[in-house]
C-alpha cells in the first residue's frame, strides 16, 4: 500500500504543481496584456500575496500530512474523489478559456470592461473559485489529510468570500 501511495501521491502532486506553475505564468502574461492594452489597475496591493501564501501553506500541509499518514483512498471512494478532482480541473480550464487574456490570478479593475457572460460564466459567476474549493477538499481527502481539510477548507471559503466581495465592489455584479 505504501508503494501505491507514493506513486499516486507523486503523480497527482506533480500534475498540481505543474498546473499551478502554468497558471502563474499565464496570469503574468495576461496581466501584462491587460495593464498595457486596457490600462488595468490592480484592485488590491496585498490580497494576492495572501492568496499565494495561503495556497503554499495548504500545499505544504497536504504534503506533510499525506507523507506522514501514507494512506490513499481506494475503491468507490477514490473514484468519487477522482471525479471531483476532474470536475475541478474542467471548471478551472473552462474559466481560463472563457476569460481568455482577461484571466489572471490577481483582481484587476479594467476601465469600461463588461462582465463576462460567455462559456462557463453563462451558468455561474465564479467557476474558478468552485474549482479551488473542490480541490481544497478532495485532494486532502484522497490522502486522508483530514487536518489539512479542517484547517484550510474553511479558511479558503473565507478568502474566497473576500475576493468575491472585492470583485463585486469593482464590477458592480449583482449575482454571485
C-alpha positions as CSV (number, residue, x, y, z in Angstrom):
1,X,0.0,0.0,0.0
2,X,2.9,2.4,0.8
3,X,4.4,2.0,-2.7
4,X,0.9,2.6,-4.2
5,X,0.6,5.7,-2.1
6,X,3.9,7.2,-3.3
7,X,3.1,6.6,-7.0
8,X,-0.4,8.2,-6.7
9,X,0.8,11.0,-4.5
10,X,3.8,11.9,-6.7
11,X,1.7,11.7,-9.9
12,X,-1.1,13.9,-8.6
13,X,1.2,16.4,-6.8
14,X,3.3,16.7,-9.9
15,X,0.3,17.5,-12.0
16,X,-1.0,20.0,-9.5
17,X,2.4,21.8,-9.2
18,X,2.9,21.9,-12.9
19,X,-0.7,23.2,-13.4
20,X,-0.1,26.0,-10.8
21,X,3.2,27.0,-12.4
22,X,1.4,27.2,-15.8
23,X,-1.3,29.3,-14.2
24,X,1.1,31.7,-12.6
25,X,2.9,32.1,-16.0
26,X,-0.4,32.5,-17.9
27,X,-1.6,35.0,-15.3
28,X,1.6,37.1,-15.6
29,X,1.3,37.1,-19.4
30,X,-2.3,38.2,-19.2
31,X,-1.5,40.8,-16.6
32,X,1.0,42.4,-18.9
33,X,-1.6,42.5,-21.7
34,X,-4.4,44.0,-19.7
35,X,-2.3,46.6,-18.0
36,X,-0.7,47.7,-21.2
37,X,-3.7,47.4,-23.6
38,X,-6.5,48.2,-21.2
39,X,-4.8,50.4,-18.5
40,X,-6.0,48.0,-15.9
41,X,-5.3,48.8,-12.2
42,X,-4.6,46.2,-9.5
43,X,-7.6,46.1,-7.2
44,X,-5.6,45.3,-4.0
45,X,-1.9,45.7,-3.4
46,X,-1.8,42.9,-0.8
47,X,-4.7,40.4,-1.4
48,X,-2.9,38.3,-4.0
49,X,0.1,37.8,-1.7
50,X,-2.2,36.5,1.0
51,X,-3.8,34.0,-1.5
52,X,-0.4,32.9,-2.8
53,X,0.9,32.3,0.7
54,X,-2.2,30.6,1.8
55,X,-2.1,28.2,-1.2
56,X,1.6,27.5,-0.5
57,X,0.8,26.7,3.2
58,X,-2.1,24.4,2.1
59,X,0.3,22.6,-0.3
60,X,2.9,22.1,2.4
61,X,0.3,20.9,5.0
62,X,-1.1,18.5,2.4
63,X,2.3,17.2,1.6
64,X,3.5,16.7,5.1
65,X,0.3,15.2,6.5
66,X,0.0,12.9,3.5
67,X,3.5,11.6,3.7
68,X,3.1,11.1,7.4
69,X,0.0,9.1,7.0
70,X,1.0,7.2,3.8
71,X,-2.7,6.4,3.1
72,X,-4.8,6.8,-0.1
73,X,-8.5,6.2,-0.7
74,X,-9.4,3.2,-2.7
75,X,-12.5,1.7,-4.4
76,X,-15.7,3.7,-5.0
77,X,-14.5,6.4,-2.6
78,X,-11.3,7.0,-4.7
79,X,-13.3,7.0,-7.9
80,X,-15.7,9.7,-6.5
81,X,-12.7,11.8,-5.4
82,X,-11.0,11.5,-8.8
83,X,-14.3,12.5,-10.4
84,X,-14.5,15.6,-8.2
85,X,-10.9,16.5,-9.0
86,X,-11.6,16.1,-12.7
87,X,-14.6,18.4,-12.4
88,X,-12.4,20.8,-10.6
89,X,-9.9,20.9,-13.4
90,X,-12.6,21.2,-16.1
91,X,-14.0,24.2,-14.2
92,X,-10.6,25.8,-13.9
93,X,-9.7,25.2,-17.6
94,X,-13.1,26.4,-18.8
95,X,-12.8,29.5,-16.6
96,X,-9.4,30.4,-18.0
97,X,-10.6,29.6,-21.6
98,X,-13.8,31.7,-21.2
99,X,-11.9,34.8,-19.9
100,X,-9.0,34.4,-22.4
101,X,-6.5,37.2,-21.9
102,X,-8.6,38.7,-19.1
103,X,-8.0,35.7,-16.8
104,X,-5.5,36.5,-14.0
105,X,-4.8,35.2,-10.5
106,X,-4.9,38.8,-9.3
107,X,-8.0,41.0,-9.4
108,X,-7.8,44.0,-11.7
109,X,-10.2,46.9,-12.4
110,X,-10.3,47.4,-16.2
111,X,-11.9,50.7,-17.2
112,X,-15.0,50.1,-19.3
113,X,-14.8,46.3,-19.3
114,X,-18.1,44.5,-19.3
115,X,-18.7,41.4,-17.2
116,X,-18.1,38.1,-19.0
117,X,-21.2,36.1,-19.6
118,X,-19.7,33.6,-22.1
119,X,-18.6,30.0,-21.7
120,X,-19.0,28.7,-18.2
121,X,-19.8,32.2,-17.0
122,X,-23.3,31.9,-18.5
123,X,-24.1,29.4,-15.8
124,X,-22.1,30.6,-12.8
125,X,-20.2,33.7,-11.7
126,X,-17.1,32.1,-10.1
127,X,-16.2,28.7,-11.6
128,X,-12.6,29.0,-10.7
129,X,-13.4,29.6,-7.0
130,X,-15.6,26.5,-7.1
131,X,-12.7,24.6,-8.7
132,X,-10.3,25.7,-6.0
133,X,-12.8,24.8,-3.2
134,X,-13.4,21.3,-4.7
135,X,-9.6,20.7,-4.9
136,X,-9.0,22.0,-1.4
137,X,-11.4,19.4,-0.1
138,X,-10.9,16.4,-2.5
139,X,-7.2,16.2,-2.7
140,X,-6.5,16.1,1.1
141,X,-9.5,13.7,1.4
142,X,-7.9,11.3,-1.1
143,X,-4.8,11.1,1.0
144,X,-6.7,11.1,4.4
145,X,-5.1,14.5,5.3
146,X,-8.1,15.4,7.4
147,X,-6.3,18.1,9.5
148,X,-5.5,19.9,6.2
149,X,-9.2,19.9,5.3
150,X,-10.3,21.0,8.8
151,X,-7.8,23.9,8.8
152,X,-7.6,25.1,5.2
153,X,-11.0,24.4,3.7
154,X,-13.0,26.8,5.9
155,X,-10.2,29.4,5.7
156,X,-10.3,29.1,1.9
157,X,-14.0,29.8,1.9
158,X,-13.4,33.0,3.9
159,X,-10.7,34.1,1.5
160,X,-12.9,33.3,-1.5
161,X,-15.8,35.3,0.1
162,X,-13.4,38.2,0.5
163,X,-12.3,38.0,-3.2
164,X,-15.9,37.9,-4.3
165,X,-16.7,41.0,-2.2
166,X,-13.8,42.7,-3.8
167,X,-14.8,41.7,-7.3
168,X,-18.4,42.8,-6.7
169,X,-17.2,46.2,-5.5
170,X,-15.2,46.6,-8.7
171,X,-17.6,45.2,-11.2
172,X,-21.0,46.0,-9.6
173,X,-22.0,42.4,-10.4
174,X,-25.4,41.8,-8.8
175,X,-25.3,37.9,-8.7
176,X,-22.6,35.6,-7.4
